[in-house]
Amino acid sequence: MTSVVEDAVVGPGTAVEEAPPRRRLGRLSVRTVVTPFVLVVAAVAVWKLAESRITEFDRDQVRSVLNRSFIQARLWEHVKLSAASTALATAVAIPAGVAMTRGGLRRMTKPLLWFANAGQTIPTVSVLALVYTFMSLGFRPALIALWIYSILPILQNTVVGIRGVDPDIVEAARGMGMSPRGVLLRIELPLALPVIIAGVRTAVVLNVGTAALGSFVGAGGLGQVIDTGVTNLNDPLLYAGAGLTAVLALAADWLVALIGEVLTPIRAR
């Protein structure tokens, strides 16, 4: 790990300027490369399974929901809700996690994380209902509920990742004349990135799964397909809605993992 600092020196008396080398696309793991093909096969299998369970009795009812245009619209609503809530949570949690490792806030880390953990124990449906009481039906209450619910994993992993950086590396960087901001941006965050990315992956999978509940407050998404299947005791719609939600969660996890592999310094692995 100390080589991260040592290799950054480009000459006598020169402060640390170069970030650790990034992972190149040619060095992606085999699992990362193969996963998209597996997900496509899984999505097709889910669709074929749902179609195979359609009976003559409910054919007309199922076809009104289980068609390409309707599923694509619900899928897009689900993606928007999950992506927006995760992006908002990341934008808030990472700066907050960094702040909790600095100055006087260090002593407040445990109480703040305890408070965040306590909030995580509240069921998502309860959070949706609470937000709904202050807002009308639609996209916004579901977005806010998912945003609140997904902050903790990213916040916790940011704190753990930064605190897990070897103090000797930090001290060496400071001894070379690097500013506190430079230490954070060029040493601590790059080395903590794998742990932070793990938190984002947890949050995005949590959001994709929980976004299915957004249909209860009029946010649409694949939860609408599941809800229709439950209401009408229709197995094909249940298979399609639940199966595609699971595939979407795996796809979101793969995408965040891909971004993490590209951005993470090789020496931080």
Sine and cosine of phi, psi and omega as CSV:
sin_phi,cos_phi,sin_psi,cos_psi,sin_omega,cos_omega
0.00,0.00,-0.54,0.84,-0.02,-1.00
-0.91,0.42,-0.37,0.93,0.02,-1.00
-0.91,0.42,-0.34,0.94,0.04,-1.00
-0.87,0.49,-0.66,0.75,0.01,-1.00
-0.98,0.18,-0.69,0.72,-0.09,-1.00
-0.89,0.46,-0.67,0.75,-0.04,-1.00
-0.95,0.31,-0.23,0.97,-0.03,-1.00
-0.99,0.14,-0.20,0.98,0.00,-1.00
-0.99,0.15,0.82,-0.57,-0.07,-1.00
-0.98,-0.21,-0.07,1.00,0.01,-1.00
0.04,-1.00,0.17,-0.99,-0.01,-1.00
-0.86,0.50,0.75,-0.66,0.07,-1.00
0.97,0.26,0.08,1.00,-0.02,-1.00
-1.00,-0.01,0.75,-0.66,0.01,-1.00
-0.95,0.30,0.30,-0.95,-0.01,-1.00
-0.91,0.42,0.84,-0.54,-0.06,-1.00
-0.82,-0.57,-0.46,0.89,-0.13,-0.99
-0.99,-0.11,0.72,-0.69,0.07,-1.00
-0.97,0.23,0.37,-0.93,0.05,-1.00
-0.86,0.51,0.53,-0.85,-0.03,-1.00
-0.88,0.48,0.59,-0.80,-0.01,-1.00
-1.00,0.00,0.37,-0.93,0.07,-1.00
-0.96,0.30,0.75,-0.67,0.00,-1.00
-1.00,0.01,0.34,-0.94,-0.04,-1.00
-0.86,0.51,-0.54,0.84,-0.02,-1.00
-0.93,0.36,-0.18,0.98,-0.04,-1.00
-0.94,-0.34,0.33,0.94,0.04,-1.00
-0.92,0.40,0.51,-0.86,0.00,-1.00
-0.93,0.36,0.40,-0.91,0.01,-1.00
-0.88,0.48,-0.63,0.77,0.01,-1.00
-0.88,0.48,-0.64,0.77,0.01,-1.00
-0.91,0.42,-0.60,0.80,-0.02,-1.00
-0.97,0.26,-0.62,0.79,-0.09,-1.00
-0.99,0.17,-0.49,0.87,-0.11,-0.99
-0.80,0.60,-0.69,0.72,-0.01,-1.00
-0.84,0.54,-0.63,0.77,0.01,-1.00
-0.92,0.39,-0.63,0.77,0.04,-1.00
-0.90,0.44,-0.64,0.76,-0.01,-1.00
-0.92,0.40,-0.63,0.78,0.04,-1.00
-0.89,0.46,-0.70,0.72,0.03,-1.00
-0.88,0.47,-0.66,0.75,0.00,-1.00
-0.90,0.44,-0.67,0.74,0.01,-1.00
-0.89,0.45,-0.69,0.73,0.04,-1.00
-0.89,0.45,-0.65,0.76,0.00,-1.00
-0.90,0.44,-0.65,0.76,0.03,-1.00
-0.89,0.46,-0.70,0.72,-0.02,-1.00
-0.90,0.44,-0.70,0.72,-0.01,-1.00
-0.91,0.41,-0.61,0.79,0.03,-1.00
-0.89,0.46,-0.70,0.71,0.02,-1.00
-0.88,0.47,-0.70,0.72,-0.01,-1.00
-0.90,0.43,-0.57,0.82,-0.04,-1.00
-0.94,0.35,-0.32,0.95,-0.02,-1.00
-0.99,-0.11,0.06,1.00,0.03,-1.00
-0.96,0.27,0.76,-0.65,0.03,-1.00
-0.96,-0.27,0.22,-0.98,0.03,-1.00
-0.90,0.43,-0.52,0.86,-0.05,-1.00
-0.91,0.41,-0.64,0.76,-0.08,-1.00
-0.92,-0.39,0.31,0.95,-0.07,-1.00
-0.85,0.52,-0.75,0.66,-0.05,-1.00
-0.90,0.43,-0.65,0.76,-0.01,-1.00
-0.91,0.42,-0.68,0.73,-0.04,-1.00
-0.93,0.36,-0.66,0.75,-0.04,-1.00
-0.89,0.46,-0.45,0.89,0.02,-1.00
-0.94,0.33,-0.35,0.94,0.01,-1.00
-0.95,-0.32,-0.71,0.70,-0.08,-1.00
-1.00,0.06,0.91,0.42,0.09,-1.00
-0.71,-0.71,0.34,-0.94,-0.18,-0.98
-0.86,0.51,-0.72,0.69,-0.08,-1.00
-0.91,0.42,-0.68,0.74,-0.02,-1.00
-0.92,0.38,-0.71,0.70,-0.01,-1.00
-0.90,0.43,-0.64,0.77,0.01,-1.00
-0.89,0.45,-0.65,0.76,0.02,-1.00
-0.90,0.44,-0.70,0.71,0.01,-1.00
-0.92,0.38,-0.61,0.79,0.02,-1.00
-0.89,0.45,-0.68,0.74,0.01,-1.00
-0.90,0.43,-0.65,0.76,0.06,-1.00
-0.88,0.48,-0.65,0.76,-0.01,-1.00
-0.91,0.41,-0.68,0.73,0.00,-1.00
-0.90,0.43,-0.71,0.71,0.00,-1.00
-0.87,0.50,-0.72,0.69,-0.03,-1.00
-0.90,0.44,-0.70,0.71,-0.02,-1.00
-0.93,0.37,-0.70,0.71,-0.05,-1.00
-0.92,0.39,-0.69,0.73,-0.03,-1.00
-0.91,0.41,-0.69,0.73,-0.01,-1.00
-0.92,0.39,-0.63,0.78,0.03,-1.00
-0.93,0.37,-0.65,0.76,0.02,-1.00
-0.89,0.46,-0.68,0.73,0.03,-1.00
-0.90,0.43,-0.68,0.74,0.01,-1.00
-0.89,0.45,-0.65,0.76,0.02,-1.00
-0.91,0.42,-0.67,0.74,-0.02,-1.00
-0.90,0.44,-0.48,0.88,0.00,-1.00
-1.00,-0.04,-0.68,0.73,-0.17,-0.99
-0.95,0.31,-0.64,0.77,-0.04,-1.00
-0.92,0.40,-0.77,0.63,0.08,-1.00
-0.86,0.51,-0.62,0.79,0.02,-1.00
-0.91,0.41,-0.65,0.76,0.04,-1.00
-0.90,0.44,-0.65,0.76,0.06,-1.00
-0.88,0.47,-0.71,0.70,-0.01,-1.00
-0.88,0.48,-0.56,0.83,-0.03,-1.00
-0.96,0.27,-0.14,0.99,0.08,-1.00
-0.97,-0.24,0.16,0.99,-0.07,-1.00
-0.85,-0.53,0.60,-0.80,0.17,-0.98
0.82,0.57,-0.62,-0.78,-0.07,-1.00
-0.94,0.35,-0.33,0.94,-0.01,-1.00
-0.94,0.35,-0.25,0.97,0.02,-1.00
-0.85,0.53,-0.62,0.78,-0.01,-1.00
-0.95,0.31,-0.30,0.95,-0.01,-1.00
-1.00,-0.09,0.03,1.00,-0.09,-1.00
-0.88,0.48,-0.76,0.64,-0.04,-1.00
-0.88,0.47,-0.74,0.67,0.04,-1.00
-0.88,0.47,-0.63,0.78,-0.01,-1.00
-0.92,0.38,-0.67,0.74,0.04,-1.00
-0.93,0.38,-0.57,0.82,0.07,-1.00
-0.89,0.45,-0.68,0.73,0.02,-1.00
-0.89,0.46,-0.67,0.74,0.02,-1.00
-0.91,0.40,-0.63,0.78,0.05,-1.00
-0.91,0.43,-0.62,0.78,0.04,-1.00
-0.89,0.45,-0.65,0.76,0.03,-1.00
-0.91,0.41,-0.51,0.86,-0.02,-1.00
-0.94,0.35,-0.38,0.93,-0.01,-1.00
-0.97,0.24,-0.25,0.97,0.02,-1.00
-0.95,0.31,0.77,-0.64,0.01,-1.00
-0.85,0.52,0.57,-0.82,-0.03,-1.00
-0.88,0.48,-0.61,0.79,0.01,-1.00
-0.87,0.49,-0.61,0.79,0.02,-1.00
-0.92,0.40,-0.65,0.76,0.04,-1.00
-0.90,0.43,-0.68,0.74,0.05,-1.00
-0.87,0.50,-0.71,0.70,-0.01,-1.00
-0.90,0.44,-0.63,0.77,0.00,-1.00
-0.91,0.41,-0.71,0.70,0.02,-1.00
-0.91,0.41,-0.60,0.80,-0.01,-1.00
-0.88,0.47,-0.53,0.84,-0.01,-1.00
-0.91,0.42,-0.38,0.93,0.01,-1.00
-0.98,-0.19,-0.16,0.99,-0.06,-1.00
-0.68,-0.74,0.26,-0.97,0.04,-1.00
-0.99,0.13,0.07,-1.00,0.05,-1.00
-0.90,0.43,0.46,-0.89,0.08,-1.00
0.67,-0.74,-0.30,-0.95,-0.10,-1.00
-0.95,0.32,-0.64,0.77,-0.15,-0.99
-0.89,0.45,-0.74,0.67,0.01,-1.00
-0.87,0.48,-0.61,0.79,0.05,-1.00
-0.92,0.40,-0.64,0.77,0.02,-1.00
-0.88,0.48,-0.73,0.68,-0.03,-1.00
-0.91,0.42,-0.66,0.75,0.00,-1.00
-0.90,0.44,-0.71,0.71,0.01,-1.00
-0.92,0.39,-0.61,0.79,0.03,-1.00
-0.87,0.50,-0.75,0.67,0.01,-1.00
-0.88,0.48,-0.65,0.76,-0.12,-0.99
-0.96,0.29,-0.40,0.92,-0.10,-0.99
-0.97,-0.23,0.09,1.00,0.00,-1.00
-0.94,0.35,-0.66,0.75,-0.15,-0.99
-0.83,0.55,-0.77,0.64,-0.06,-1.00
-0.85,0.53,-0.63,0.77,-0.02,-1.00
-0.96,0.29,-0.67,0.74,0.02,-1.00
-0.87,0.49,-0.75,0.66,-0.04,-1.00
-0.90,0.44,-0.70,0.72,-0.03,-1.00
-0.94,0.34,-0.51,0.86,0.06,-1.00
-0.91,0.42,-0.71,0.71,0.02,-1.00
-0.90,0.44,-0.74,0.67,-0.02,-1.00
-0.90,0.45,-0.67,0.75,-0.03,-1.00
-0.90,0.43,-0.70,0.71,-0.01,-1.00
-0.94,0.35,-0.64,0.76,0.02,-1.00
-0.93,0.37,-0.37,0.93,-0.02,-1.00
-0.99,0.11,-0.09,1.00,0.04,-1.00
-0.93,0.35,0.69,-0.72,-0.03,-1.00
-0.84,0.54,0.86,-0.50,0.00,-1.00
-0.86,0.51,-0.49,0.87,0.00,-1.00
-0.90,0.43,-0.59,0.81,0.03,-1.00
-0.92,0.40,-0.69,0.72,0.00,-1.00
-0.88,0.47,-0.71,0.70,0.00,-1.00
-0.90,0.43,-0.61,0.79,0.02,-1.00
-0.90,0.43,-0.65,0.76,0.02,-1.00
-0.91,0.42,-0.67,0.74,0.04,-1.00
-0.91,0.42,-0.62,0.78,0.02,-1.00
-0.91,0.42,-0.42,0.91,0.05,-1.00
-1.00,0.10,0.04,1.00,0.06,-1.00
0.99,-0.10,0.22,0.98,-0.01,-1.00
-0.98,0.22,0.64,-0.76,0.00,-1.00
-0.96,0.27,0.32,-0.95,0.04,-1.00
-0.83,0.56,-0.63,0.78,0.03,-1.00
-0.91,0.41,-0.65,0.76,0.02,-1.00
-0.90,0.44,-0.64,0.77,0.04,-1.00
-0.87,0.49,-0.68,0.73,-0.02,-1.00
-0.91,0.42,-0.76,0.65,-0.12,-0.99
-0.97,0.22,-0.52,0.85,-0.12,-0.99
-0.97,-0.24,-0.29,0.96,-0.04,-1.00
-0.87,-0.50,-0.87,0.49,-0.16,-0.99
-0.93,0.37,-0.80,0.60,-0.04,-1.00
-0.89,0.45,-0.70,0.72,0.05,-1.00
-0.86,0.51,-0.64,0.77,0.00,-1.00
-0.97,0.26,-0.45,0.90,0.02,-1.00
-1.00,0.03,-0.11,0.99,-0.11,-0.99
-0.84,0.54,-0.67,0.75,0.02,-1.00
-0.85,0.53,-0.64,0.77,0.01,-1.00
-0.94,0.33,-0.64,0.77,0.02,-1.00
-0.90,0.43,-0.68,0.73,0.02,-1.00
-0.88,0.48,-0.60,0.80,0.05,-1.00
-0.88,0.48,-0.62,0.79,0.06,-1.00
-0.92,0.40,-0.64,0.77,0.03,-1.00
-0.91,0.42,-0.63,0.78,0.03,-1.00
-0.88,0.47,-0.68,0.74,0.04,-1.00
-0.88,0.48,-0.68,0.73,-0.03,-1.00
-0.91,0.41,-0.67,0.74,-0.07,-1.00
-0.94,0.34,-0.62,0.78,0.06,-1.00
-0.91,0.40,-0.65,0.76,0.05,-1.00
-0.87,0.49,-0.68,0.74,-0.02,-1.00
-0.93,0.37,-0.67,0.75,0.00,-1.00
-0.89,0.46,-0.68,0.73,0.01,-1.00
-0.92,0.38,-0.67,0.74,-0.05,-1.00
-0.97,0.25,-0.42,0.91,-0.01,-1.00
-0.88,0.48,-0.36,0.93,0.06,-1.00
-0.88,0.48,-0.44,0.90,0.03,-1.00
-0.97,0.23,-0.19,0.98,0.00,-1.00
-0.89,0.46,-0.35,0.94,0.01,-1.00
-0.90,0.43,-0.40,0.92,0.00,-1.00
-0.94,0.34,-0.34,0.94,0.04,-1.00
-0.91,-0.41,0.36,0.93,0.10,-1.00
0.98,0.20,0.38,0.92,-0.01,-1.00
-1.00,0.01,-0.08,1.00,0.01,-1.00
0.96,0.28,-0.57,-0.82,-0.02,-1.00
1.00,0.04,-0.02,-1.00,-0.01,-1.00
-0.92,0.39,-0.30,0.96,0.08,-1.00
-0.88,0.48,-0.45,0.89,0.04,-1.00
-0.91,0.41,-0.59,0.80,0.05,-1.00
-0.92,0.39,-0.69,0.72,0.01,-1.00
-0.89,0.45,-0.71,0.71,-0.02,-1.00
-0.88,0.48,-0.66,0.75,0.04,-1.00
-0.89,0.45,-0.64,0.77,0.03,-1.00
-0.91,0.42,-0.65,0.76,0.02,-1.00
-0.92,0.39,-0.70,0.71,-0.05,-1.00
-0.88,0.47,-0.63,0.78,-0.07,-1.00
-0.98,-0.19,0.15,0.99,-0.03,-1.00
0.77,0.64,0.76,0.65,-0.12,-0.99
-0.93,-0.38,0.94,-0.33,-0.04,-1.00
-0.89,0.45,-0.70,0.72,-0.02,-1.00
-0.84,0.54,-0.64,0.77,0.01,-1.00
-0.94,0.34,-0.59,0.81,0.05,-1.00
-0.90,0.44,-0.70,0.71,0.01,-1.00
-0.88,0.47,-0.70,0.71,-0.05,-1.00
-0.91,0.41,-0.75,0.66,-0.04,-1.00
-0.91,0.42,-0.76,0.65,-0.03,-1.00
-0.93,0.36,-0.66,0.75,-0.02,-1.00
-0.91,0.41,-0.70,0.72,0.00,-1.00
-0.93,0.36,-0.54,0.84,0.08,-1.00
-0.90,0.44,-0.67,0.74,0.03,-1.00
-0.90,0.44,-0.68,0.73,0.02,-1.00
-0.90,0.44,-0.64,0.77,0.02,-1.00
-0.90,0.43,-0.63,0.78,0.04,-1.00
-0.89,0.46,-0.68,0.73,0.03,-1.00
-0.91,0.40,-0.61,0.80,0.03,-1.00
-0.92,0.40,-0.65,0.76,0.03,-1.00
-0.91,0.42,-0.65,0.76,0.05,-1.00
-0.89,0.46,-0.66,0.75,0.03,-1.00
-0.89,0.46,-0.67,0.74,-0.04,-1.00
-0.90,0.44,-0.70,0.71,0.02,-1.00
-0.91,0.41,-0.62,0.78,0.05,-1.00
-0.89,0.45,-0.63,0.78,0.04,-1.00
-0.89,0.46,-0.72,0.70,0.04,-1.00
-0.87,0.49,-0.65,0.76,0.01,-1.00
-0.90,0.43,-0.65,0.76,0.01,-1.00
-0.91,0.41,-0.58,0.82,0.01,-1.00
-0.95,0.30,-0.63,0.77,-0.11,-0.99
-1.00,0.07,-0.46,0.89,-0.11,-0.99
-0.95,0.32,0.77,-0.64,0.09,-1.00
-0.86,0.51,0.61,-0.79,-0.04,-1.00
-0.87,0.49,-0.63,0.78,-0.05,-1.00
-0.95,0.31,-0.28,0.96,0.01,-1.00
-0.99,0.13,-0.10,0.99,-0.05,-1.00
-1.00,0.01,0.00,0.00,0.00,0.00
